[in-house]
Amino acid sequence: MQTCVCVCVCVCVCVCVWISIYVDHGDPYDYGKLPVGDLTITKITDRSPMHTVAHFPLLAEEYPVVYFIGGLNGYMLVEWYTDVLRMVAAHGFVVFGVDYKFPVFDDAEHFIKHNFQQDVELFFKEIDFLKEFMENKMSAKPVWNKIALVCHSAGCDCFLRMLRMNATEFTSAIFLEPFSIDALDPMPDPIPALMYGTQLAEEVAPKCSLPETDFNQFYKIWKCPRIALEVADFGHCDIMNQQYWKVCTDICARSNETRLDEYHRFIQGAISSFLMTTLQGRQDAITYISNITNVPVKLIEHQTDWNCIHSKRNP
């Protein structure tokens, strides 16, 4: 994909420079071919507004940006999700996972005082910080006018409020098993979005997805282009690294631990297919989730309104 940006030459002349964004032409459900590096960015050492973990391809190319926040309103550490985030990066994305508070479990009084609330402006400040800080920190070059928001669970409440404040900074969004009490009013200017749910989170006690706040509700308040998926037999914690999955399933419904590798391969592929189309410009990649026959796991629900003709619902 190519994108045009303006640069000033001799102060007063504006010319177009073509940036060629890396495009993954493979099957998104296969593992990405690019080797991936990691970088931890801290508040103390690097003076970052928030603790951040970056995953990026080691090949020197131009890559779109994925901005990720975990569950529990951003208090669930992104370090719990690194297996899947690194898989997404291997398809040609610079992935930044941000922790609203780190170390999160060192200050229980903070939770009580703030009721898991957060200053959404900090997430915007972190993006501004990263744009400058990441210069020359890696061979990969982030393309900052191609940013997707990706969130899990109640972390999606933060990103939904960000989009209501300023959606123009972002290209697309993925809401993974979202929760938000703010998901009531229609989005005035929605960006392309994937809404995603799991059967165990929706149906099996203790439920970690609730009606009127979940992926279906996000789909209702959105406009095209939009896609909604609900997969069978998996649950709210299955996106996490295995060692943290065990902690999470003490709270949410437990699935089959022996299928976690299968699920991780699927969910990274579903995420990547959406991002390949919306960020890399590969238009056929969306069919890996928009066409139900291409989805390699059993679905409970599948809704598409991608071409803005009408919403199609498959049982």
C-alpha positions as CSV (number, residue, x, y, z in Angstrom):
1,M,0.0,0.0,0.0
2,Q,1.2,3.5,-0.7
3,T,0.3,6.6,1.2
4,C,1.2,10.2,0.3
5,V,2.5,12.7,2.9
6,C,3.6,16.3,2.4
7,V,7.0,17.5,3.3
8,C,8.3,21.1,3.0
9,V,11.4,21.6,0.8
10,C,13.3,25.0,1.0
11,V,10.7,26.1,3.6
12,C,7.9,27.1,1.2
13,V,7.5,24.2,-1.4
14,C,5.3,21.3,-0.5
15,V,6.0,18.0,-2.4
16,C,4.5,14.5,-2.1
17,V,6.7,11.7,-0.9
18,W,5.4,8.2,-1.5
19,I,5.7,5.8,1.5
20,S,5.4,2.1,0.6
21,I,3.8,0.3,3.5
22,Y,4.7,-3.4,4.0
23,V,1.9,-5.7,2.9
24,D,1.6,-9.3,4.1
25,H,0.2,-11.3,1.2
26,G,-0.1,-14.6,3.0
27,D,-2.9,-16.4,4.8
28,P,-3.5,-14.4,8.0
29,Y,-4.3,-17.6,9.9
30,D,-0.8,-18.8,9.2
31,Y,1.9,-17.4,11.5
32,G,3.5,-14.2,10.1
33,K,6.9,-14.6,8.4
34,L,8.7,-11.6,9.9
35,P,11.0,-11.9,12.9
36,V,9.9,-9.7,15.8
37,G,11.8,-7.7,18.3
38,D,10.6,-6.3,21.6
39,L,11.2,-3.1,23.6
40,T,10.0,-2.1,27.0
41,I,9.4,1.7,27.6
42,T,9.2,2.8,31.2
43,K,7.9,5.9,33.0
44,I,11.1,6.1,35.2
45,T,13.9,5.4,32.7
46,D,12.3,6.8,29.5
47,R,9.9,9.4,31.1
48,S,7.0,7.8,29.2
49,P,3.5,8.9,30.3
50,M,2.7,5.2,30.6
51,H,4.5,1.9,30.8
52,T,4.6,0.5,27.2
53,V,5.7,-2.7,25.5
54,A,6.5,-2.5,21.8
55,H,6.6,-5.5,19.4
56,F,7.9,-4.8,15.9
57,P,9.3,-6.5,12.8
58,L,13.1,-6.5,12.6
59,L,13.0,-6.0,8.8
60,A,13.7,-2.4,7.9
61,E,10.3,-1.4,6.3
62,E,7.4,1.0,6.8
63,Y,4.7,-0.5,9.1
64,P,1.3,0.6,10.3
65,V,0.7,1.0,14.0
66,V,-1.4,-1.1,16.4
67,Y,-2.2,0.5,19.8
68,F,-3.4,-2.0,22.3
69,I,-4.9,-1.9,25.8
70,G,-5.8,-4.9,28.0
71,G,-8.9,-5.6,30.1
72,L,-10.1,-4.2,33.4
73,N,-10.1,-0.6,32.1
74,G,-6.5,-0.8,31.1
75,Y,-5.3,-2.2,34.5
76,M,-4.9,-5.7,33.1
77,L,-1.2,-5.7,32.1
78,V,-0.4,-6.0,28.4
79,E,2.3,-8.4,29.4
80,W,-0.5,-11.0,29.8
81,Y,-1.2,-10.7,26.0
82,T,2.3,-10.8,24.5
83,D,2.0,-14.1,22.7
84,V,-0.8,-12.9,20.5
85,L,0.5,-9.4,20.1
86,R,3.9,-10.7,18.9
87,M,2.0,-12.9,16.4
88,V,0.2,-9.9,15.0
89,A,3.5,-7.9,14.7
90,A,4.9,-10.7,12.6
91,H,2.3,-9.9,9.9
92,G,3.8,-6.5,9.5
93,F,2.7,-4.1,12.3
94,V,4.4,-2.1,15.0
95,V,2.4,-3.0,18.1
96,F,2.4,-0.9,21.2
97,G,0.7,-2.3,24.3
98,V,0.1,0.2,27.1
99,D,-0.3,-0.3,30.8
100,Y,-2.4,2.3,32.5
101,K,-0.7,1.6,35.8
102,F,2.5,-0.4,36.3
103,P,3.1,-2.4,38.5
104,V,-0.6,-2.7,38.7
105,F,-0.9,-4.8,41.9
106,D,1.4,-2.7,44.0
107,D,-1.3,-0.2,45.0
108,A,-4.6,-1.7,45.9
109,E,-5.6,1.6,47.5
110,H,-5.5,3.2,44.0
111,F,-8.2,0.8,42.8
112,I,-10.5,1.7,45.7
113,K,-9.9,5.4,45.4
114,H,-10.3,5.6,41.6
115,N,-12.9,2.8,41.0
116,F,-10.8,1.5,38.0
117,Q,-11.3,4.8,36.3
118,Q,-8.6,6.4,34.2
119,D,-7.6,9.7,32.5
120,V,-8.2,9.0,28.8
121,E,-6.0,11.9,27.8
122,L,-3.0,9.9,29.0
123,F,-3.5,7.5,26.1
124,F,-3.4,10.4,23.6
125,K,-0.3,11.7,25.4
126,E,1.4,8.3,25.1
127,I,0.9,8.3,21.3
128,D,2.4,11.8,21.0
129,F,5.4,10.6,23.2
130,L,5.9,7.5,21.1
131,K,6.0,9.4,17.9
132,E,9.1,11.2,19.0
133,F,10.7,8.6,21.3
134,M,10.6,5.8,18.8
135,E,12.7,7.7,16.2
136,N,15.8,5.6,15.6
137,K,14.9,3.0,18.3
138,M,14.4,0.3,15.7
139,S,15.0,-0.5,12.1
140,A,11.2,-0.7,11.5
141,K,9.5,2.7,10.8
142,P,6.0,3.3,12.2
143,V,3.6,5.0,9.9
144,W,1.7,7.2,12.3
145,N,-1.1,8.2,10.0
146,K,-2.2,4.5,10.0
147,I,-3.2,3.6,13.5
148,A,-5.6,0.9,14.7
149,L,-7.0,0.7,18.2
150,V,-7.2,-2.8,19.6
151,C,-8.7,-3.5,23.0
152,H,-9.9,-6.4,25.2
153,S,-12.8,-6.4,27.7
154,A,-13.3,-3.2,29.7
155,G,-10.2,-1.8,28.1
156,C,-12.5,-1.1,25.2
157,D,-14.4,1.4,27.4
158,C,-11.2,3.6,27.3
159,F,-10.9,3.4,23.5
160,L,-14.6,4.0,23.0
161,R,-14.3,7.2,24.9
162,M,-11.1,8.1,23.0
163,L,-13.0,7.7,19.7
164,R,-15.9,9.9,20.9
165,M,-13.3,12.5,21.8
166,N,-11.3,12.3,18.5
167,A,-11.8,9.6,16.0
168,T,-9.8,11.4,13.2
169,E,-6.5,10.2,14.6
170,F,-7.3,6.5,14.0
171,T,-7.9,4.4,11.0
172,S,-9.8,1.4,12.4
173,A,-10.6,-0.4,15.6
174,I,-11.0,-3.9,17.0
175,F,-13.1,-4.5,20.1
176,L,-12.3,-8.0,21.6
177,E,-15.0,-9.1,24.0
178,P,-15.7,-5.5,24.8
179,F,-17.4,-4.0,27.9
180,S,-18.5,-0.4,28.2
181,I,-21.4,1.4,29.9
182,D,-20.8,4.1,27.4
183,A,-21.9,1.9,24.5
184,L,-25.4,3.4,24.4
185,D,-25.4,6.3,22.0
186,P,-24.6,5.9,18.3
187,M,-21.1,6.7,17.2
188,P,-21.4,9.9,15.1
189,D,-18.4,9.3,12.9
190,P,-17.4,5.7,13.3
191,I,-14.2,4.2,11.7
192,P,-14.1,0.6,10.3
193,A,-14.5,-1.8,13.2
194,L,-14.5,-5.5,14.2
195,M,-16.6,-6.5,17.2
196,Y,-15.7,-9.9,18.6
197,G,-17.2,-12.1,21.3
198,T,-16.8,-15.6,22.7
199,Q,-19.5,-18.1,23.7
200,L,-18.3,-18.9,27.2
201,A,-17.9,-15.2,28.1
202,E,-21.5,-14.6,26.9
203,E,-23.3,-17.7,28.1
204,V,-21.5,-19.6,30.9
205,A,-21.2,-18.4,34.5
206,P,-19.3,-16.6,35.8
207,K,-20.0,-14.5,32.7
208,C,-17.4,-11.9,31.8
209,S,-19.4,-10.3,29.0
210,L,-22.7,-8.7,29.7
211,P,-25.7,-7.9,27.5
212,E,-26.1,-4.2,26.4
213,T,-22.4,-3.6,27.0
214,D,-20.9,-6.3,24.8
215,F,-19.8,-6.8,21.2
216,N,-23.4,-7.0,20.0
217,Q,-24.1,-3.6,21.6
218,F,-20.9,-2.1,20.0
219,Y,-22.2,-3.4,16.6
220,K,-25.6,-1.8,17.2
221,I,-24.1,1.7,17.9
222,W,-21.7,1.5,14.9
223,K,-22.2,2.2,11.2
224,C,-20.6,0.5,8.3
225,P,-18.0,-0.8,7.6
226,R,-18.4,-3.2,10.6
227,I,-18.2,-6.9,11.3
228,A,-19.3,-8.9,14.3
229,L,-18.1,-12.4,15.2
230,E,-18.9,-14.7,18.1
231,V,-16.9,-17.9,18.3
232,A,-18.1,-21.2,20.0
233,D,-16.4,-23.1,22.7
234,F,-13.9,-20.5,23.8
235,G,-13.9,-17.9,26.5
236,H,-12.8,-14.5,27.8
237,C,-9.4,-15.5,29.1
238,D,-8.2,-17.5,26.1
239,I,-6.5,-14.6,24.4
240,M,-4.0,-14.4,27.2
241,N,-0.6,-16.1,27.7
242,Q,-1.1,-19.5,29.2
243,Q,0.4,-18.7,32.6
244,Y,-2.0,-15.7,33.0
245,W,-4.9,-17.6,31.5
246,K,-4.8,-19.8,34.7
247,V,-5.2,-16.7,36.9
248,C,-8.0,-15.2,34.7
249,T,-10.0,-18.4,34.7
250,D,-10.4,-18.2,38.4
251,I,-12.7,-15.3,37.6
252,C,-14.2,-16.0,34.2
253,A,-15.6,-19.3,32.7
254,R,-12.9,-21.8,32.0
255,S,-12.4,-23.3,28.6
256,N,-10.3,-26.3,27.3
257,E,-6.6,-25.5,28.1
258,T,-5.4,-28.0,25.5
259,R,-6.9,-25.8,22.7
260,L,-5.1,-22.5,23.7
261,D,-2.5,-22.8,20.9
262,E,-5.3,-23.4,18.4
263,Y,-7.2,-20.4,19.7
264,H,-4.2,-18.1,19.6
265,R,-3.5,-19.0,16.0
266,F,-7.1,-18.2,15.1
267,I,-7.4,-14.9,17.0
268,Q,-4.2,-13.6,15.7
269,G,-5.4,-14.4,12.2
270,A,-8.7,-12.8,12.7
271,I,-7.1,-9.6,14.0
272,S,-4.4,-9.6,11.3
273,S,-6.9,-10.1,8.4
274,F,-8.8,-7.0,9.5
275,L,-5.7,-5.0,9.9
276,M,-4.2,-6.2,6.6
277,T,-7.3,-4.6,4.9
278,T,-7.7,-1.5,7.0
279,L,-4.1,-0.6,7.6
280,Q,-2.0,-2.3,4.8
281,G,-4.6,-1.8,2.1
282,R,-4.9,-5.5,1.1
283,Q,-8.6,-5.5,0.2
284,D,-9.1,-9.3,-0.1
285,A,-7.8,-10.0,3.4
286,I,-11.1,-9.0,5.0
287,T,-12.8,-12.0,3.4
288,Y,-11.0,-14.2,5.9
289,I,-13.5,-12.9,8.5
290,S,-16.3,-11.5,6.3
291,N,-16.9,-14.7,4.5
292,I,-18.1,-17.3,7.0
293,T,-16.7,-20.2,5.1
294,N,-13.2,-18.9,5.5
295,V,-13.3,-18.8,9.3
296,P,-11.5,-21.9,10.7
297,V,-13.5,-22.2,14.0
298,K,-17.1,-22.7,14.8
299,L,-19.2,-19.5,15.0
300,I,-22.2,-18.7,17.1
301,E,-22.9,-15.4,15.4
302,H,-21.6,-13.6,12.3
303,Q,-22.8,-10.2,11.1
304,T,-21.4,-8.1,8.3
305,D,-22.0,-4.7,7.0
306,W,-18.7,-4.1,5.3
307,N,-19.8,-2.6,1.9
308,C,-22.4,-0.3,3.4
309,I,-25.3,-2.0,1.5
310,H,-27.1,-3.8,4.3
311,S,-26.2,-5.7,7.4
312,K,-26.2,-9.5,6.9
313,R,-26.6,-11.8,9.8
314,N,-25.7,-15.5,9.7
315,P,-26.9,-17.8,12.5
